[in-house]
Amino acid sequence: MKLYYTTNSPFARKVLMVAAERGLTGNIELIVSSPWTAEANILTRVNPAGKVPALTMDDGLTLFDSPVICEYLDSLGHGPKLFPTTNPERWLTLKRQALGDALLDAMIARRLESRRSNGERSEAWMDRQKASVNRCLDAMEADARDLGETPTIGEITYLCALAHLDFRFAEEDWRPGRTELASWYSAFSKRHSAKTTLPHD
Ligand SMILES: N[C@@H](CCC(=O)N[C@@H](CS)C(=O)NCC(=O)O)C(=O)O
C-alpha cells in the first residue's frame, strides 16, 4: 500500500496511528506529497480533491479521505478493532471521529485565513472558526470522562486534534477549564502509536 501524506497533517496522523495500532506500519510505503508545493501534482493524480491523506491499495484502488482509509486499515491487521461493529458503540465512536475532524477543519480554516494578505484576510471568518473550535473542545471535555484507555477511531481522532492545537496554536492553551480532557490527553499521548507519529514540518 502507498500512503500519500505529509508529516504535519493531523488527518494523515490518524491513518499512521491506526496503522500502528493494527500492526500495519511495515506494510505501508510513505510518499510525502504536500498539497501546497510542486508535489501536489502527484497528489491530484490520486485524489481529485488534492488533499492528504490518500491511500493506494495493493490492487490499485485509491481511497480517501481519512475516515475511509482508517476504516479500511481497520479491516486488515490484527488486535482489537478500532471501529466497533455493534451499536450503540459504533455510532458513538463515529460521532467522536466527526467531532475531532470538525475541530481540525475549523482550526485549519482559521490558520489558512490568518496567512492571507492584508485586505484579503477576514477577522470575522477567523473568529467564526475559533468559536467552532472552542465549542468542539467543550463537547470533548463533556465527553472526556467516558473516554477509554482502549483506543477506537474516536480517541485517536481526539488525540490528533488536540495535538494539532498544541502544534499550531501553542500560545492558546486549550487546557484551562478542560481538566478531564487534559488528563485523558496526557495519558493517551503515552501510547506507542502516538509517540511514534508526532507531527513536524
Ligand atoms: N476530510 C479530509 C481532510 C483532509 C485535509 O483537509 N487535508 C489537508 C492537510 S491537513 C489538505 O490536504 N489540505 C489541502 C487543501 O485544502 O487544498 C480527511 O479527513 O482526510
The ligand as an ORCA input file, in Angstrom:
! r2SCAN-3c Opt
* xyz 0 1
  N     -11.687     15.381      5.372
  C     -10.330     15.174      4.952
  C      -9.499     16.435      5.236
  C      -8.109     16.350      4.641
  C      -7.405     17.707      4.671
  O      -8.018     18.760      4.865
  N      -6.078     17.665      4.483
  C      -5.316     18.887      4.406
  C      -3.961     18.736      5.073
  S      -4.113     18.627      6.818
  C      -5.047     19.196      2.945
  O      -4.574     18.338      2.234
  N      -5.335     20.433      2.515
  C      -5.090     20.868      1.171
  C      -6.169     21.745      0.648
  O      -7.114     22.077      1.404
  O      -6.086     22.122     -0.519
  C      -9.739     13.946      5.658
  O     -10.274     13.566      6.712
  O      -8.808     13.321      5.130
*
